[in-house]
Amino acid sequence: MAGRRRWSTEEILDAAAELLRTSDAESFSVRKLAATLGTDSSSLYRHFRNKTELLRAVADRILLAAMNGHRAEGDWKQRITALALRLREAFGEQPQLAAIWGRHASSGTGSRLVMEEILQALRASGLRDEEIPVCYHRIAILLASLIASEAGVGILTPEEREQGRELFRVAVLGADPERFPALAHFARDVRPLGADRRAAFEEILAAQLAHIETTIPPSQGLPRN
């Protein structure tokens, strides 16, 4: 009888990504993936030591695809903004993987390419070398948090979204004005978390970059007023 097929690392990652389109990191398991491939878990552990390592590799492929063909253009803030929007778009197409990236991060080539671009942009800004790692860390946390948070909304079904909107309306418009006077005052203008997420993403990132800009020595950055 012929032996079991040997799956390549790329084929395993393809199958894992497809399985994660319809499940989350909690319900995903190496055993389920092995069953999908018609093999046993032990054959997959030859490629990945554990579930977390496998999930990191899947997320890294999204980063690698996002960086494919990317060209650094503009000043340092434009470079970081363009990269951030590119990552947002890439993970927006596979929100389950965005949540995994936010939780587990990655350490593959895709991750290194993203890190390199952000660090290069920060060096071009005129920041002192000793300040760049801290600024990079803040940007990385911000991007991972915003993208993973948005992914949580992206995986909701239409029914779940409508239910959430209704609960939001009840919670806000039905707030007791004596107990929640500020909420009652702004009730008709407060918007649910799912609204205008791209605009919020860009504004939050711009605020962080503007903060970084204030730490650039005047002789290195653009003239300040």
C-alpha positions as CSV (number, residue, x, y, z in Angstrom):
1,M,0.0,0.0,0.0
2,A,1.3,3.5,-0.9
3,G,2.5,5.6,2.0
4,R,0.9,8.8,3.1
5,R,1.6,11.9,1.0
6,R,4.3,14.2,2.3
7,W,3.1,17.7,2.5
8,S,5.5,20.6,1.9
9,T,5.7,23.5,4.4
10,E,4.0,25.9,1.9
11,E,1.1,23.4,1.3
12,I,0.6,23.1,5.1
13,L,0.5,26.9,5.4
14,D,-1.9,27.2,2.5
15,A,-4.2,24.7,4.2
16,A,-3.9,26.4,7.6
17,A,-4.7,29.8,6.1
18,E,-7.8,28.4,4.4
19,L,-8.9,26.6,7.6
20,L,-8.5,29.9,9.6
21,R,-10.8,31.7,7.2
22,T,-13.7,29.9,8.8
23,S,-12.4,29.4,12.4
24,D,-10.4,31.3,15.0
25,A,-7.1,30.7,16.8
26,E,-8.9,29.1,19.8
27,S,-10.7,26.5,17.8
28,F,-7.9,25.9,15.3
29,S,-5.7,22.9,16.1
30,V,-2.9,21.0,14.5
31,R,-5.1,17.9,14.7
32,K,-7.9,19.6,12.7
33,L,-5.4,20.8,10.2
34,A,-3.9,17.3,9.9
35,A,-7.4,15.8,9.4
36,T,-8.0,18.4,6.6
37,L,-4.9,17.2,4.9
38,G,-5.6,13.6,5.4
39,T,-2.6,12.9,7.6
40,D,-1.7,12.7,11.2
41,S,-0.4,15.5,13.6
42,S,3.0,14.0,13.9
43,S,3.8,14.6,10.2
44,L,3.0,18.3,10.7
45,Y,5.2,18.6,13.8
46,R,8.2,17.8,11.5
47,H,7.6,21.3,10.0
48,F,6.4,23.2,13.1
49,R,7.2,22.5,16.7
50,N,3.8,23.6,18.0
51,K,0.5,25.4,17.2
52,T,1.9,28.8,18.0
53,E,4.8,28.5,15.7
54,L,2.5,27.4,12.9
55,L,0.1,30.4,13.5
56,R,3.1,32.8,13.5
57,A,4.2,31.4,10.1
58,V,0.7,31.8,8.6
59,A,0.5,35.4,9.8
60,D,4.0,36.1,8.5
61,R,2.9,35.1,5.0
62,I,0.4,38.0,5.1
63,L,3.2,40.4,5.9
64,L,5.4,38.9,3.2
65,A,2.6,39.3,0.6
66,A,2.0,42.9,1.8
67,M,5.6,43.8,1.3
68,N,5.9,42.2,-2.1
69,G,6.4,45.0,-4.6
70,H,6.3,47.7,-1.9
71,R,8.4,50.7,-2.7
72,A,9.4,53.3,-0.1
73,E,8.3,56.7,-1.3
74,G,8.0,60.1,0.3
75,D,9.2,61.4,3.6
76,W,9.5,59.3,6.7
77,K,5.9,59.9,7.9
78,Q,4.6,59.1,4.4
79,R,6.6,55.9,4.3
80,I,5.3,54.7,7.6
81,T,1.7,55.7,6.8
82,A,1.8,53.9,3.4
83,L,3.2,50.8,5.0
84,A,0.5,50.9,7.8
85,L,-2.3,51.2,5.3
86,R,-0.8,48.4,3.2
87,L,-0.8,46.1,6.2
88,R,-4.3,47.1,7.2
89,E,-5.5,46.3,3.7
90,A,-3.7,42.9,3.6
91,F,-5.0,41.8,6.9
92,G,-8.5,43.2,6.2
93,E,-8.9,40.6,3.5
94,Q,-8.1,37.8,6.1
95,P,-9.3,39.2,9.5
96,Q,-8.8,35.9,11.3
97,L,-5.1,36.1,10.6
98,A,-5.0,39.8,11.8
99,A,-6.2,38.7,15.2
100,I,-3.5,36.0,15.2
101,W,-0.8,38.4,14.2
102,G,-1.9,40.8,17.0
103,R,-1.7,38.0,19.5
104,H,1.2,35.9,18.4
105,A,3.2,38.3,16.2
106,S,5.7,36.6,13.8
107,S,9.4,36.3,13.3
108,G,9.8,35.4,9.6
109,T,10.9,37.2,6.5
110,G,7.7,39.2,6.3
111,S,8.1,40.5,9.8
112,R,11.8,41.4,9.2
113,L,10.8,43.3,6.0
114,V,8.2,45.3,7.9
115,M,10.6,46.0,10.8
116,E,13.3,47.1,8.3
117,E,11.1,49.6,6.5
118,I,9.9,51.2,9.8
119,L,13.4,51.4,11.2
120,Q,14.7,52.9,7.9
121,A,12.0,55.5,7.9
122,L,12.7,56.4,11.5
123,R,16.4,56.8,10.7
124,A,15.5,59.1,7.8
125,S,13.5,61.2,10.2
126,G,16.6,62.5,11.9
127,L,15.8,60.8,15.3
128,R,18.8,60.0,17.4
129,D,19.8,56.3,17.1
130,E,19.1,55.7,20.8
131,E,15.5,56.8,20.4
132,I,14.6,54.8,17.3
133,P,14.0,51.4,18.9
134,V,11.5,52.9,21.4
135,C,9.7,54.7,18.7
136,Y,9.6,51.6,16.6
137,H,8.2,49.6,19.5
138,R,5.4,52.2,20.0
139,I,4.5,52.1,16.3
140,A,4.5,48.3,16.1
141,I,2.2,48.0,19.1
142,L,-0.1,50.7,17.7
143,L,-0.4,49.0,14.3
144,A,-0.9,45.5,15.7
145,S,-3.5,46.7,18.1
146,L,-5.5,48.7,15.6
147,I,-5.4,46.1,12.9
148,A,-6.2,43.2,15.3
149,S,-9.1,45.3,16.8
150,E,-10.5,46.1,13.4
151,A,-10.3,42.4,12.5
152,G,-12.5,41.6,15.4
153,V,-15.2,43.7,13.8
154,G,-14.5,42.3,10.4
155,I,-15.3,38.7,11.3
156,L,-18.7,39.4,12.6
157,T,-21.7,38.1,10.6
158,P,-24.2,40.7,9.3
159,E,-26.7,39.5,12.0
160,E,-24.1,40.0,14.7
161,R,-23.3,43.5,13.3
162,E,-26.9,44.5,13.4
163,Q,-27.4,43.1,16.9
164,G,-24.4,45.1,18.0
165,R,-25.7,48.3,16.4
166,E,-29.1,47.8,18.1
167,L,-27.4,47.2,21.5
168,F,-25.3,50.3,21.0
169,R,-28.4,52.4,20.2
170,V,-30.2,51.1,23.3
171,A,-27.1,51.7,25.5
172,V,-26.5,55.2,24.3
173,L,-29.9,56.7,23.4
174,G,-31.5,55.0,26.4
175,A,-28.9,56.3,28.9
176,D,-30.4,58.0,32.0
177,P,-29.4,61.7,31.6
178,E,-29.2,62.1,35.4
179,R,-26.7,59.3,35.9
180,F,-24.9,59.7,32.5
181,P,-25.3,63.4,31.7
182,A,-22.4,63.6,29.3
183,L,-23.5,60.5,27.4
184,A,-27.0,61.8,27.1
185,H,-25.7,65.1,25.8
186,F,-23.6,63.5,23.1
187,A,-25.8,60.5,22.5
188,R,-26.8,61.4,18.9
189,D,-23.2,62.2,17.9
190,V,-21.4,59.2,19.5
191,R,-20.7,56.5,16.9
192,P,-20.2,52.8,17.3
193,L,-16.7,51.3,17.1
194,G,-17.3,50.0,13.6
195,A,-17.9,53.4,12.1
196,D,-15.2,55.3,10.1
197,R,-12.4,52.9,11.1
198,R,-10.1,53.9,8.3
199,A,-10.3,57.6,9.2
200,A,-9.7,56.7,12.9
201,F,-6.8,54.5,11.9
202,E,-5.1,57.2,10.0
203,E,-5.8,59.9,12.6
204,I,-4.4,57.8,15.5
205,L,-1.3,56.9,13.5
206,A,-0.8,60.5,12.4
207,A,-1.0,61.6,16.0
208,Q,1.7,59.1,17.0
209,L,4.0,60.2,14.2
210,A,3.4,63.8,15.1
211,H,4.4,63.1,18.6
212,I,7.6,61.4,17.4
213,E,8.3,64.4,15.2
214,T,8.4,66.6,18.3
215,T,11.4,64.6,19.6
216,I,13.5,65.1,16.5
217,P,16.4,67.5,17.0
218,P,15.6,70.8,15.1
219,S,18.8,70.7,13.2
220,Q,17.9,67.2,11.9
221,G,14.2,67.5,11.1
222,L,12.2,70.0,9.1
223,P,12.2,73.6,10.2
224,R,9.8,74.2,13.1
225,N,7.6,77.2,13.6
